Amino acid sequence: MNLYIKTLNRLFETLPSIADSEAIKGHDKARAEIMTAYEHLDKAMTRLVIDNV
């Protein structure tokens, strides 16, 4: 796994925790945007992994 994929994976693993954090509670739009970013990042990482196989 190259450095870019490792970096993206670290962000991917962190986003749900950020979305569920105390700081985000009460900010439904921000949470939705974070989870949308999570979904987009998942798709991008899948494409990167497939392209690098």
PyMOL Python script that loads the backbone (N, CA, C, O; Angstrom):
from pymol import cmd

cmd.read_pdbstr("""\
ATOM      1  N   MET A   1       0.862  -1.176   0.000  1.00  0.00           N
ATOM      2  CA  MET A   1       0.000   0.000   0.000  1.00  0.00           C
ATOM      3  C   MET A   1       0.906   1.236   0.000  1.00  0.00           C
ATOM      4  O   MET A   1       1.806   1.353   0.832  1.00  0.00           O
ATOM      5  N   ASN A   2       0.662   2.151  -0.934  1.00  0.00           N
ATOM      6  CA  ASN A   2       1.536   3.312  -1.004  1.00  0.00           C
ATOM      7  C   ASN A   2       1.166   4.365   0.044  1.00  0.00           C
ATOM      8  O   ASN A   2       0.138   4.260   0.714  1.00  0.00           O
ATOM      9  N   LEU A   3       2.005   5.359   0.167  1.00  0.00           N
ATOM     10  CA  LEU A   3       1.850   6.387   1.198  1.00  0.00           C
ATOM     11  C   LEU A   3       0.527   7.128   1.076  1.00  0.00           C
ATOM     12  O   LEU A   3      -0.103   7.425   2.092  1.00  0.00           O
ATOM     13  N   TYR A   4       0.093   7.433  -0.136  1.00  0.00           N
ATOM     14  CA  TYR A   4      -1.165   8.154  -0.328  1.00  0.00           C
ATOM     15  C   TYR A   4      -2.350   7.344   0.187  1.00  0.00           C
ATOM     16  O   TYR A   4      -3.232   7.876   0.860  1.00  0.00           O
ATOM     17  N   ILE A   5      -2.362   6.075  -0.131  1.00  0.00           N
ATOM     18  CA  ILE A   5      -3.462   5.220   0.316  1.00  0.00           C
ATOM     19  C   ILE A   5      -3.437   5.078   1.835  1.00  0.00           C
ATOM     20  O   ILE A   5      -4.490   5.089   2.473  1.00  0.00           O
ATOM     21  N   LYS A   6      -2.253   4.946   2.418  1.00  0.00           N
ATOM     22  CA  LYS A   6      -2.146   4.858   3.877  1.00  0.00           C
ATOM     23  C   LYS A   6      -2.667   6.129   4.543  1.00  0.00           C
ATOM     24  O   LYS A   6      -3.375   6.064   5.547  1.00  0.00           O
ATOM     25  N   THR A   7      -2.312   7.283   3.980  1.00  0.00           N
ATOM     26  CA  THR A   7      -2.765   8.562   4.533  1.00  0.00           C
ATOM     27  C   THR A   7      -4.276   8.693   4.417  1.00  0.00           C
ATOM     28  O   THR A   7      -4.942   9.087   5.375  1.00  0.00           O
ATOM     29  N   LEU A   8      -4.817   8.368   3.259  1.00  0.00           N
ATOM     30  CA  LEU A   8      -6.265   8.424   3.070  1.00  0.00           C
ATOM     31  C   LEU A   8      -6.976   7.439   3.988  1.00  0.00           C
ATOM     32  O   LEU A   8      -8.049   7.739   4.512  1.00  0.00           O
ATOM     33  N   ASN A   9      -6.389   6.278   4.181  1.00  0.00           N
ATOM     34  CA  ASN A   9      -6.991   5.281   5.064  1.00  0.00           C
ATOM     35  C   ASN A   9      -7.047   5.782   6.508  1.00  0.00           C
ATOM     36  O   ASN A   9      -8.029   5.546   7.211  1.00  0.00           O
ATOM     37  N   ARG A  10      -6.008   6.462   6.942  1.00  0.00           N
ATOM     38  CA  ARG A  10      -6.010   7.015   8.299  1.00  0.00           C
ATOM     39  C   ARG A  10      -7.145   8.032   8.455  1.00  0.00           C
ATOM     40  O   ARG A  10      -7.849   8.034   9.465  1.00  0.00           O
ATOM     41  N   LEU A  11      -7.313   8.885   7.458  1.00  0.00           N
ATOM     42  CA  LEU A  11      -8.408   9.859   7.483  1.00  0.00           C
ATOM     43  C   LEU A  11      -9.750   9.139   7.447  1.00  0.00           C
ATOM     44  O   LEU A  11     -10.670   9.494   8.184  1.00  0.00           O
ATOM     45  N   PHE A  12      -9.860   8.137   6.597  1.00  0.00           N
ATOM     46  CA  PHE A  12     -11.082   7.347   6.469  1.00  0.00           C
ATOM     47  C   PHE A  12     -11.480   6.735   7.812  1.00  0.00           C
ATOM     48  O   PHE A  12     -12.654   6.757   8.182  1.00  0.00           O
ATOM     49  N   GLU A  13     -10.514   6.194   8.532  1.00  0.00           N
ATOM     50  CA  GLU A  13     -10.788   5.570   9.827  1.00  0.00           C
ATOM     51  C   GLU A  13     -11.168   6.592  10.895  1.00  0.00           C
ATOM     52  O   GLU A  13     -11.852   6.255  11.861  1.00  0.00           O
ATOM     53  N   THR A  14     -10.727   7.835  10.726  1.00  0.00           N
ATOM     54  CA  THR A  14     -10.943   8.877  11.731  1.00  0.00           C
ATOM     55  C   THR A  14     -12.273   9.609  11.562  1.00  0.00           C
ATOM     56  O   THR A  14     -12.853  10.057  12.551  1.00  0.00           O
ATOM     57  N   LEU A  15     -12.759   9.736  10.346  1.00  0.00           N
ATOM     58  CA  LEU A  15     -13.957  10.545  10.093  1.00  0.00           C
ATOM     59  C   LEU A  15     -15.187  10.132  10.908  1.00  0.00           C
ATOM     60  O   LEU A  15     -15.859  11.016  11.440  1.00  0.00           O
ATOM     61  N   PRO A  16     -15.518   8.851  11.037  1.00  0.00           N
ATOM     62  CA  PRO A  16     -16.693   8.510  11.853  1.00  0.00           C
ATOM     63  C   PRO A  16     -16.554   8.965  13.308  1.00  0.00           C
ATOM     64  O   PRO A  16     -17.530   9.395  13.921  1.00  0.00           O
ATOM     65  N   SER A  17     -15.359   8.870  13.852  1.00  0.00           N
ATOM     66  CA  SER A  17     -15.140   9.324  15.230  1.00  0.00           C
ATOM     67  C   SER A  17     -15.343  10.825  15.353  1.00  0.00           C
ATOM     68  O   SER A  17     -15.899  11.309  16.339  1.00  0.00           O
ATOM     69  N   ILE A  18     -14.892  11.548  14.355  1.00  0.00           N
ATOM     70  CA  ILE A  18     -15.091  13.000  14.356  1.00  0.00           C
ATOM     71  C   ILE A  18     -16.577  13.312  14.268  1.00  0.00           C
ATOM     72  O   ILE A  18     -17.083  14.162  15.000  1.00  0.00           O
ATOM     73  N   ALA A  19     -17.275  12.621  13.368  1.00  0.00           N
ATOM     74  CA  ALA A  19     -18.711  12.870  13.186  1.00  0.00           C
ATOM     75  C   ALA A  19     -19.507  12.575  14.447  1.00  0.00           C
ATOM     76  O   ALA A  19     -20.522  13.221  14.708  1.00  0.00           O
ATOM     77  N   ASP A  20     -19.054  11.604  15.230  1.00  0.00           N
ATOM     78  CA  ASP A  20     -19.764  11.226  16.453  1.00  0.00           C
ATOM     79  C   ASP A  20     -19.224  11.917  17.703  1.00  0.00           C
ATOM     80  O   ASP A  20     -19.663  11.628  18.815  1.00  0.00           O
ATOM     81  N   SER A  21     -18.278  12.823  17.519  1.00  0.00           N
ATOM     82  CA  SER A  21     -17.646  13.461  18.673  1.00  0.00           C
ATOM     83  C   SER A  21     -18.574  14.466  19.350  1.00  0.00           C
ATOM     84  O   SER A  21     -19.561  14.924  18.775  1.00  0.00           O
ATOM     85  N   GLU A  22     -18.229  14.781  20.561  1.00  0.00           N
ATOM     86  CA  GLU A  22     -18.984  15.741  21.364  1.00  0.00           C
ATOM     87  C   GLU A  22     -19.015  17.113  20.683  1.00  0.00           C
ATOM     88  O   GLU A  22     -20.019  17.821  20.761  1.00  0.00           O
ATOM     89  N   ALA A  23     -17.928  17.487  20.022  1.00  0.00           N
ATOM     90  CA  ALA A  23     -17.833  18.797  19.369  1.00  0.00           C
ATOM     91  C   ALA A  23     -18.824  18.951  18.220  1.00  0.00           C
ATOM     92  O   ALA A  23     -19.214  20.071  17.890  1.00  0.00           O
ATOM     93  N   ILE A  24     -19.231  17.860  17.615  1.00  0.00           N
ATOM     94  CA  ILE A  24     -20.128  17.908  16.457  1.00  0.00           C
ATOM     95  C   ILE A  24     -21.595  17.770  16.864  1.00  0.00           C
ATOM     96  O   ILE A  24     -22.486  18.113  16.087  1.00  0.00           O
ATOM     97  N   LYS A  25     -21.850  17.279  18.059  1.00  0.00           N
ATOM     98  CA  LYS A  25     -23.242  17.112  18.501  1.00  0.00           C
ATOM     99  C   LYS A  25     -23.990  18.430  18.392  1.00  0.00           C
ATOM    100  O   LYS A  25     -23.490  19.480  18.797  1.00  0.00           O
ATOM    101  N   GLY A  26     -25.190  18.361  17.843  1.00  0.00           N
ATOM    102  CA  GLY A  26     -25.999  19.554  17.650  1.00  0.00           C
ATOM    103  C   GLY A  26     -25.740  20.251  16.325  1.00  0.00           C
ATOM    104  O   GLY A  26     -26.406  21.232  15.993  1.00  0.00           O
ATOM    105  N   HIS A  27     -24.789  19.754  15.581  1.00  0.00           N
ATOM    106  CA  HIS A  27     -24.464  20.331  14.271  1.00  0.00           C
ATOM    107  C   HIS A  27     -24.751  19.276  13.206  1.00  0.00           C
ATOM    108  O   HIS A  27     -23.836  18.693  12.624  1.00  0.00           O
ATOM    109  N   ASP A  28     -26.024  19.047  12.969  1.00  0.00           N
ATOM    110  CA  ASP A  28     -26.441  17.965  12.077  1.00  0.00           C
ATOM    111  C   ASP A  28     -25.924  18.130  10.657  1.00  0.00           C
ATOM    112  O   ASP A  28     -25.553  17.147  10.014  1.00  0.00           O
ATOM    113  N   LYS A  29     -25.896  19.364  10.159  1.00  0.00           N
ATOM    114  CA  LYS A  29     -25.407  19.579   8.789  1.00  0.00           C
ATOM    115  C   LYS A  29     -23.919  19.274   8.692  1.00  0.00           C
ATOM    116  O   LYS A  29     -23.465  18.686   7.710  1.00  0.00           O
ATOM    117  N   ALA A  30     -23.165  19.668   9.702  1.00  0.00           N
ATOM    118  CA  ALA A  30     -21.726  19.379   9.702  1.00  0.00           C
ATOM    119  C   ALA A  30     -21.488  17.873   9.751  1.00  0.00           C
ATOM    120  O   ALA A  30     -20.628  17.351   9.042  1.00  0.00           O
ATOM    121  N   ARG A  31     -22.253  17.181  10.588  1.00  0.00           N
ATOM    122  CA  ARG A  31     -22.117  15.725  10.681  1.00  0.00           C
ATOM    123  C   ARG A  31     -22.448  15.068   9.344  1.00  0.00           C
ATOM    124  O   ARG A  31     -21.755  14.148   8.911  1.00  0.00           O
ATOM    125  N   ALA A  32     -23.500  15.540   8.698  1.00  0.00           N
ATOM    126  CA  ALA A  32     -23.878  14.987   7.394  1.00  0.00           C
ATOM    127  C   ALA A  32     -22.776  15.217   6.365  1.00  0.00           C
ATOM    128  O   ALA A  32     -22.494  14.335   5.554  1.00  0.00           O
ATOM    129  N   GLU A  33     -22.159  16.381   6.391  1.00  0.00           N
ATOM    130  CA  GLU A  33     -21.067  16.677   5.450  1.00  0.00           C
ATOM    131  C   GLU A  33     -19.860  15.780   5.715  1.00  0.00           C
ATOM    132  O   GLU A  33     -19.219  15.301   4.780  1.00  0.00           O
ATOM    133  N   ILE A  34     -19.559  15.559   6.976  1.00  0.00           N
ATOM    134  CA  ILE A  34     -18.440  14.674   7.321  1.00  0.00           C
ATOM    135  C   ILE A  34     -18.711  13.261   6.822  1.00  0.00           C
ATOM    136  O   ILE A  34     -17.819  12.613   6.275  1.00  0.00           O
ATOM    137  N   MET A  35     -19.927  12.785   7.006  1.00  0.00           N
ATOM    138  CA  MET A  35     -20.252  11.431   6.563  1.00  0.00           C
ATOM    139  C   MET A  35     -20.307  11.341   5.037  1.00  0.00           C
ATOM    140  O   MET A  35     -20.001  10.292   4.471  1.00  0.00           O
ATOM    141  N   THR A  36     -20.690  12.419   4.372  1.00  0.00           N
ATOM    142  CA  THR A  36     -20.631  12.448   2.907  1.00  0.00           C
ATOM    143  C   THR A  36     -19.178  12.368   2.452  1.00  0.00           C
ATOM    144  O   THR A  36     -18.856  11.651   1.505  1.00  0.00           O
ATOM    145  N   ALA A  37     -18.311  13.103   3.125  1.00  0.00           N
ATOM    146  CA  ALA A  37     -16.882  13.036   2.811  1.00  0.00           C
ATOM    147  C   ALA A  37     -16.359  11.618   3.021  1.00  0.00           C
ATOM    148  O   ALA A  37     -15.542  11.130   2.240  1.00  0.00           O
ATOM    149  N   TYR A  38     -16.830  10.964   4.069  1.00  0.00           N
ATOM    150  CA  TYR A  38     -16.452   9.582   4.364  1.00  0.00           C
ATOM    151  C   TYR A  38     -16.838   8.663   3.200  1.00  0.00           C
ATOM    152  O   TYR A  38     -16.043   7.823   2.780  1.00  0.00           O
ATOM    153  N   GLU A  39     -18.041   8.824   2.689  1.00  0.00           N
ATOM    154  CA  GLU A  39     -18.505   8.003   1.569  1.00  0.00           C
ATOM    155  C   GLU A  39     -17.694   8.273   0.305  1.00  0.00           C
ATOM    156  O   GLU A  39     -17.337   7.340  -0.414  1.00  0.00           O
ATOM    157  N   HIS A  40     -17.404   9.540   0.033  1.00  0.00           N
ATOM    158  CA  HIS A  40     -16.602   9.890  -1.146  1.00  0.00           C
ATOM    159  C   HIS A  40     -15.181   9.338  -1.016  1.00  0.00           C
ATOM    160  O   HIS A  40     -14.611   8.833  -1.984  1.00  0.00           O
ATOM    161  N   LEU A  41     -14.628   9.439   0.168  1.00  0.00           N
ATOM    162  CA  LEU A  41     -13.287   8.925   0.406  1.00  0.00           C
ATOM    163  C   LEU A  41     -13.248   7.408   0.242  1.00  0.00           C
ATOM    164  O   LEU A  41     -12.272   6.864  -0.274  1.00  0.00           O
ATOM    165  N   ASP A  42     -14.292   6.734   0.674  1.00  0.00           N
ATOM    166  CA  ASP A  42     -14.386   5.283   0.504  1.00  0.00           C
ATOM    167  C   ASP A  42     -14.340   4.918  -0.977  1.00  0.00           C
ATOM    168  O   ASP A  42     -13.621   4.001  -1.371  1.00  0.00           O
ATOM    169  N   LYS A  43     -15.101   5.629  -1.788  1.00  0.00           N
ATOM    170  CA  LYS A  43     -15.114   5.363  -3.232  1.00  0.00           C
ATOM    171  C   LYS A  43     -13.752   5.645  -3.853  1.00  0.00           C
ATOM    172  O   LYS A  43     -13.261   4.864  -4.667  1.00  0.00           O
ATOM    173  N   ALA A  44     -13.146   6.758  -3.468  1.00  0.00           N
ATOM    174  CA  ALA A  44     -11.841   7.128  -4.021  1.00  0.00           C
ATOM    175  C   ALA A  44     -10.775   6.099  -3.649  1.00  0.00           C
ATOM    176  O   ALA A  44      -9.965   5.707  -4.488  1.00  0.00           O
ATOM    177  N   MET A  45     -10.779   5.669  -2.401  1.00  0.00           N
ATOM    178  CA  MET A  45      -9.794   4.673  -1.969  1.00  0.00           C
ATOM    179  C   MET A  45      -9.996   3.352  -2.683  1.00  0.00           C
ATOM    180  O   MET A  45      -9.025   2.692  -3.054  1.00  0.00           O
ATOM    181  N   THR A  46     -11.235   2.961  -2.880  1.00  0.00           N
ATOM    182  CA  THR A  46     -11.520   1.720  -3.603  1.00  0.00           C
ATOM    183  C   THR A  46     -10.956   1.797  -5.012  1.00  0.00           C
ATOM    184  O   THR A  46     -10.349   0.840  -5.494  1.00  0.00           O
ATOM    185  N   ARG A  47     -11.150   2.919  -5.667  1.00  0.00           N
ATOM    186  CA  ARG A  47     -10.621   3.081  -7.031  1.00  0.00           C
ATOM    187  C   ARG A  47      -9.103   3.056  -7.038  1.00  0.00           C
ATOM    188  O   ARG A  47      -8.493   2.448  -7.918  1.00  0.00           O
ATOM    189  N   LEU A  48      -8.485   3.716  -6.056  1.00  0.00           N
ATOM    190  CA  LEU A  48      -7.025   3.716  -5.986  1.00  0.00           C
ATOM    191  C   LEU A  48      -6.482   2.311  -5.777  1.00  0.00           C
ATOM    192  O   LEU A  48      -5.510   1.914  -6.420  1.00  0.00           O
ATOM    193  N   VAL A  49      -7.100   1.569  -4.890  1.00  0.00           N
ATOM    194  CA  VAL A  49      -6.638   0.209  -4.610  1.00  0.00           C
ATOM    195  C   VAL A  49      -6.810  -0.668  -5.843  1.00  0.00           C
ATOM    196  O   VAL A  49      -5.912  -1.439  -6.182  1.00  0.00           O
ATOM    197  N   ILE A  50      -7.941  -0.560  -6.512  1.00  0.00           N
ATOM    198  CA  ILE A  50      -8.186  -1.354  -7.722  1.00  0.00           C
ATOM    199  C   ILE A  50      -7.181  -0.991  -8.810  1.00  0.00           C
ATOM    200  O   ILE A  50      -6.651  -1.874  -9.485  1.00  0.00           O
ATOM    201  N   ASP A  51      -6.916   0.302  -8.982  1.00  0.00           N
ATOM    202  CA  ASP A  51      -5.967   0.742 -10.006  1.00  0.00           C
ATOM    203  C   ASP A  51      -4.539   0.298  -9.705  1.00  0.00           C
ATOM    204  O   ASP A  51      -3.736   0.129 -10.622  1.00  0.00           O
ATOM    205  N   ASN A  52      -4.219   0.109  -8.427  1.00  0.00           N
ATOM    206  CA  ASN A  52      -2.857  -0.266  -8.044  1.00  0.00           C
ATOM    207  C   ASN A  52      -2.639  -1.770  -7.953  1.00  0.00           C
ATOM    208  O   ASN A  52      -1.543  -2.218  -7.616  1.00  0.00           O
ATOM    209  N   VAL A  53      -3.665  -2.549  -8.249  1.00  0.00           N
ATOM    210  CA  VAL A  53      -3.514  -4.014  -8.173  1.00  0.00           C
ATOM    211  C   VAL A  53      -2.867  -4.534  -9.423  1.00  0.00           C
ATOM    212  O   VAL A  53      -2.654  -5.739  -9.552  1.00  0.00           O
TER     213      VAL A  53
END
""", "prot")
cmd.dss("prot")
cmd.show_as("cartoon", "prot")
cmd.util.cbc("prot")
cmd.orient("prot")
